[in-house]
Amino acid sequence: MATTIGAREFDRIREFLERETSISLGDDKAYLVETRLSEIMSAHGIGDYGALLMALQGDRPRGVRDLVIDAMTTNETLWFRDGAPFELFRDQFLPAWAGEIAAGKRRKIRIWSAACSTGQEPYSLSMVYNDAARRFPALRPECLEIVATDLSDTALATARAGTYGGLALQRGLPEGSLDRHFSAGADGRFEVRREVRDRVTFRKFNLKDSFITLGSFDMVLARYVLIYFQDEFKREVLRKAHGALEKGGALFLGSSESLPAGVPGYAMVRRGRVTWYQKAEAVARRPGTETGTVGTVGDPKATPASADGDLASLLKRLQDMNAQHDK
């Protein structure tokens, strides 16, 4: 079997990946293709990369296309990645939403974890909700739904099983979380408790597809996924995410990512170490205005930069509700 991929074969595999997943591999990523695909080729008796390309075209052996996509889209993750967004979720978003539920102005919280990999991000969100529900009785189990999607069948299988061990269990997990949110299993592995798992629905999903089938969300987390795409596809994903967000909904990118130019309808919000993007249609309608610092639900320290009376009024009402609920 060939161990080195030629320039022509590398370009054709890059074209295949971009066509099927919109993932863009750099010129220096030939080693990544060799590392991730060599085992698949060996297991299926595919002797060189020319034969692999023929197999991808005809999907013979059956399923080899999915295996290649799976191998090239599996990304690294960890529990409570970056920390601060989960603290914000706990300290700002959930208290505000609890106030809305208690006041009869909200029935459900829907969150989308895009490119969820092996499940650590959506399960981390569910764990935070579990802990917050002890402080806010309005946060009943049925009030939260987390939709977690990925393109990798292997990653989704691990996520659905909810069983982790070794490094996958240890990375990022705060002290005390293991006892509160996991049950001991066999061979030193631990299983995410049922009350945490029941709030998360895992689905195979390609970001190239329409978002309409997913429904609408109060929060979308698309963290560390757009970095693999070309700028135009990034903008397409963000435009579709805008349509999937409820009014005032929040979009979170990775800590090293920012909204690219040419994506209207979002207002940038900063609080402490965290930056996120709020759906703000009024800001998007203003010519020449794409981003700005505005307030967000339940955050008295973030001040609206615009003079939109409806947004300021909404924020004030929610803050008053939270204060009344705390009493």
C-alpha positions in Angstrom: 0.0 0.0 0.0 1.2 3.5 -0.8 2.1 5.5 2.3 2.6 8.8 0.7 -0.1 10.7 -1.2 0.7 12.4 -4.4 -0.1 16.1 -5.1 -2.9 15.3 -7.6 -4.5 12.7 -5.4 -4.4 15.1 -2.4 -6.1 17.8 -4.5 -8.8 15.5 -5.5 -9.4 14.3 -1.9 -9.6 18.0 -0.9 -12.1 18.6 -3.6 -14.2 15.7 -2.4 -14.2 16.9 1.2 -15.1 20.4 0.3 -17.9 19.2 -2.0 -19.4 16.9 0.6 -18.7 18.8 3.9 -17.4 22.3 2.9 -14.3 21.6 5.0 -11.3 23.2 3.4 -7.9 21.6 3.9 -4.8 23.7 3.6 -1.9 22.9 1.3 0.1 21.6 4.2 -2.4 19.0 5.3 -1.4 16.0 3.2 0.0 14.4 6.3 -3.4 14.6 7.9 -5.0 12.7 5.0 -2.3 10.0 5.2 -2.6 9.7 9.0 -6.4 9.5 9.1 -7.1 7.5 6.0 -4.4 4.8 6.1 -6.3 2.6 8.5 -9.4 2.7 6.4 -7.5 1.8 3.3 -5.8 -1.0 5.0 -9.0 -2.4 6.4 -10.7 -2.4 3.0 -7.7 -3.6 0.9 -7.4 -0.3 -0.9 -3.8 -0.2 -2.2 -3.2 3.4 -3.1 -4.9 6.8 -3.2 -6.0 6.4 -6.8 -8.0 3.3 -5.8 -9.3 5.2 -2.8 -10.6 8.0 -5.1 -12.4 5.4 -7.3 -13.9 3.9 -4.1 -15.1 7.3 -3.1 -16.7 7.9 -6.4 -18.6 4.6 -6.5 -18.9 4.0 -2.7 -17.4 0.6 -3.2 -16.7 -1.0 -0.8 -20.1 0.1 0.5 -19.8 2.8 3.2 -16.2 3.8 2.5 -17.4 7.4 1.7 -18.9 7.8 5.1 -15.8 6.4 6.8 -13.6 8.9 5.0 -15.9 11.8 5.9 -16.1 10.5 9.4 -12.3 10.2 9.8 -11.7 13.7 8.4 -14.3 15.5 10.5 -13.7 14.1 13.9 -12.4 16.9 16.1 -11.0 17.2 19.6 -13.2 18.4 22.4 -13.4 18.5 26.2 -15.8 19.2 29.1 -16.7 22.9 29.8 -14.3 24.1 27.1 -13.1 27.7 27.7 -15.1 27.8 31.0 -16.4 31.3 30.8 -19.3 30.7 28.4 -20.7 28.0 30.7 -20.3 30.4 33.7 -22.3 33.0 31.7 -24.9 30.4 30.9 -25.2 29.6 34.6 -25.1 33.2 36.0 -26.9 35.2 33.4 -29.0 33.3 30.8 -30.5 30.6 33.0 -31.6 33.1 35.8 -33.2 35.3 33.2 -35.0 32.4 31.5 -36.1 31.1 34.9 -37.7 34.4 35.5 -39.6 34.2 32.2 -40.8 30.7 32.9 -41.9 31.7 36.4 -43.8 34.6 34.9 -45.5 32.5 32.3 -43.8 34.2 29.4 -41.7 31.1 28.4 -42.4 27.4 28.3 -39.2 26.0 26.7 -35.5 26.7 26.3 -34.0 25.3 23.1 -30.2 25.2 22.5 -28.3 23.9 19.5 -24.8 22.5 20.0 -23.4 22.4 16.4 -20.5 20.1 15.6 -20.9 18.5 19.1 -18.3 15.8 18.4 -18.4 13.2 21.2 -20.9 15.1 23.3 -19.0 16.9 25.9 -20.4 20.4 25.1 -24.1 19.5 25.2 -23.7 17.4 28.2 -21.8 20.2 29.9 -24.7 22.5 29.2 -27.1 20.0 30.7 -25.0 19.6 33.8 -25.0 23.4 34.3 -28.8 23.3 34.0 -29.1 20.5 36.5 -27.1 22.5 39.1 -29.0 25.7 38.3 -32.4 24.0 38.8 -31.5 23.6 42.5 -31.6 27.4 42.8 -34.4 28.1 40.4 -37.4 25.7 40.7 -38.9 27.1 37.5 -36.1 25.3 35.6 -38.0 22.0 35.5 -36.5 19.0 33.6 -38.9 19.3 30.7 -38.1 23.0 30.1 -34.8 22.5 28.4 -34.1 20.8 25.1 -30.6 20.6 23.6 -30.2 19.5 20.0 -26.6 18.3 19.4 -25.5 17.6 15.8 -22.4 16.3 14.1 -21.4 14.8 10.8 -19.4 12.0 12.3 -21.2 8.7 12.9 -18.4 7.6 15.2 -18.5 10.7 17.3 -22.3 10.6 17.6 -22.2 6.9 18.6 -19.9 7.8 21.5 -22.0 10.8 22.4 -25.3 8.8 22.5 -23.7 6.1 24.6 -22.7 8.8 27.1 -19.9 6.6 28.6 -16.4 8.0 29.0 -13.1 6.9 30.5 -9.4 7.8 30.6 -8.4 11.1 29.1 -11.9 11.7 27.5 -13.4 11.7 31.0 -10.7 13.8 32.7 -10.2 16.7 30.3 -11.9 19.8 31.6 -14.2 18.1 34.1 -14.5 20.3 37.2 -14.1 18.9 40.7 -17.3 17.5 42.0 -18.9 17.0 38.6 -18.0 13.3 38.4 -19.9 12.5 41.6 -23.0 14.7 40.7 -23.4 13.9 37.1 -21.9 10.4 36.4 -22.5 6.9 37.5 -19.7 4.4 37.8 -19.6 1.8 35.1 -17.4 -1.1 34.1 -13.7 -1.1 33.4 -13.2 2.2 35.1 -15.5 4.1 32.8 -18.4 6.4 33.9 -21.8 7.0 32.4 -23.5 10.4 32.2 -26.6 10.2 34.5 -30.0 9.8 32.9 -31.4 13.2 34.0 -28.5 14.9 32.1 -28.7 12.7 29.0 -32.5 12.9 28.6 -32.3 16.6 27.8 -30.0 16.1 24.8 -31.0 14.8 21.4 -28.2 13.8 19.0 -28.6 14.0 15.2 -26.4 13.6 12.2 -26.5 16.8 10.4 -24.5 18.5 7.6 -24.2 22.3 7.9 -24.6 22.5 4.1 -28.2 21.5 4.6 -31.2 23.6 5.5 -31.5 24.5 9.2 -35.3 24.6 9.0 -35.6 21.0 10.0 -33.9 21.7 13.3 -36.5 24.3 14.5 -35.7 27.6 16.3 -33.3 28.2 19.2 -32.7 30.6 22.0 -29.0 29.8 21.9 -26.7 28.4 19.2 -23.2 27.2 19.9 -21.1 26.9 16.7 -17.7 26.9 18.5 -14.5 25.8 16.7 -16.3 24.6 13.7 -16.3 27.6 11.3 -12.4 27.7 11.3 -12.4 24.7 8.9 -14.5 26.5 6.3 -13.9 29.0 3.5 -15.2 32.6 4.3 -18.2 32.4 2.0 -19.4 29.2 3.6 -18.9 30.7 7.0 -21.1 33.5 6.1 -23.7 31.1 4.7 -23.8 29.1 8.0 -24.1 32.3 10.0 -26.9 33.7 7.9 -28.8 30.4 8.3 -28.0 30.4 12.1 -29.5 33.9 12.3 -32.7 32.5 10.8 -32.7 29.7 13.3 -32.4 32.0 16.3 -35.4 33.3 18.2 -35.6 37.1 18.5 -32.8 38.2 20.9 -31.2 34.7 20.7 -27.5 34.3 21.3 -24.8 32.8 19.0 -21.5 31.6 20.6 -18.4 31.1 18.5 -15.0 29.9 19.9 -13.0 32.2 22.0 -10.5 32.8 19.2 -13.2 33.3 16.5 -15.1 36.3 15.5 -18.0 37.2 13.2 -16.7 37.7 9.6 -17.5 40.8 7.7 -20.7 40.8 5.6 -23.0 39.0 8.0 -25.9 41.3 9.0 -28.3 40.9 11.9 -26.0 40.3 14.8 -25.0 42.6 17.6 -21.7 41.8 19.4 -22.0 41.6 23.1 -19.0 41.5 25.5 -19.2 40.6 29.2 -15.9 40.0 31.0 -13.9 37.4 29.1 -16.9 36.3 26.9 -18.0 37.6 23.6 -21.2 36.5 21.9 -23.5 37.7 19.1 -27.1 38.5 19.8 -29.8 38.4 17.1 -30.7 42.1 16.7 -32.8 42.7 13.6 -33.1 46.4 14.4 -29.4 46.8 14.3 -29.2 44.9 11.0 -31.8 47.3 9.4 -29.6 50.3 10.1 -27.4 51.0 7.0 -23.7 50.6 7.7 -24.3 48.9 11.0 -23.3 45.3 11.4 -22.1 44.9 14.9 -22.2 46.8 18.2 -22.2 46.3 21.9 -25.7 45.9 23.2 -27.3 44.5 26.3 -28.5 41.0 26.7 -31.3 39.3 28.6 -30.7 39.4 32.4 -27.4 41.2 32.2 -27.5 44.5 34.0 -23.8 45.2 33.3 -24.2 45.2 29.5 -25.6 48.5 28.3 -27.4 48.9 25.0 -25.4 51.0 22.5 -28.5 51.7 20.4 -31.5 53.7 21.4 -34.1 51.1 20.5 -36.9 51.6 23.0 -38.3 48.1 22.5 -35.0 46.3 23.3 -34.2 48.6 26.3 -37.8 48.1 27.6 -37.6 44.3 27.3 -34.3 44.2 29.2 -35.7 46.4 32.0 -38.8 44.2 32.3 -36.7 41.0 32.5 -34.4 42.5 35.1 -37.4 43.5 37.2 -38.8 40.0 36.8 -35.6 38.5 38.0 -35.4 40.8 41.0 -38.9 39.9 41.9 -38.3 36.2 41.4 -35.2 36.4 43.7 -37.3 37.9 46.5 
